Amino acid sequence: LGMLNSNFMNPHGLTAKGQYSTARDMAICARAAYSSPTLRGIMKTRAYTFRFSNGRTKRLENTNKVMKKLSYCNGMKTGTTRASGRCLVSSGTLNGRTAIVVVLGATSKTIWRDSEKLLRWALERPPASR
């Protein structure tokens, strides 16, 4: 994929000695995931009701608060650990343009605002002239 500044020690992203990444590398990974219609469909799911074999149900809500603020936000992944702080990779599509934004090491007070501002900046401003 060309992720040159990452080293993953596990598949889930929880803290592990020697594991690191950058916002750029996470954006590269997100772009690859976004190219899969199956993964894109899962990541944009706002809520899902899981039915257990005994008939009991459990409603699962997407924890990406930017999806509730911006109708065009369509994913992607939240994450929080003590070592890395609040992290969020968000995607959105508006007027035929798609953007992926990455915020790493934020606080619970800044993560949603910063991600929303970046996505708005990327998609609500006029496209650059060529």
Residue, then its C-alpha position, 0 to 999 in steps of 0.5 A: l500500500g505504500m505505508l512507509n511509517s507504520n509498524f503493526m504488531n496486532p490486527h486490532g490496533l490496541t497498544a502494543k510495544g513497537q506499534y506505531s503509525t502516522a496520519r498519512d499512513m492511516a489515510i492510505c490504509a483508509r483509502a484502500a479500505y474505502s475502495s471495497p464496496t463491502l467494507r464501505g457498506i459496513m463502515k457507513t452503517r449508523a446502527y445495526t440490530f443484532r439478533f442472538s440465536n435465543g431471539r434476544t436483540k442488541r442494538l449497536e450504534n456507530t460511535n462516530k459522532v461526525m456521522k450525526k453532524l454531517s449528513y455526507c459523512n459516511g464512515m470510518k473508524t474510531g479508536t481510543t487508547r491511553a497511549s494514543g489518545r482519541c483517534l478518528v478516521s472519517s470519510g465523506t462524499l459531497n457533490g461527487r467528491t470524496a475525502i478522508v481525514v485523520v485525527l490522531g492523539a486528540t482529546s475527548k473535547t477536540i476529536w469530534r470538532d477537529s474531524e468535522k472541521l477538516l471534513r467540512w474544509a475538504l468537501e464544502r469549499p469549492p474545488a481547486s481549479r486545474 
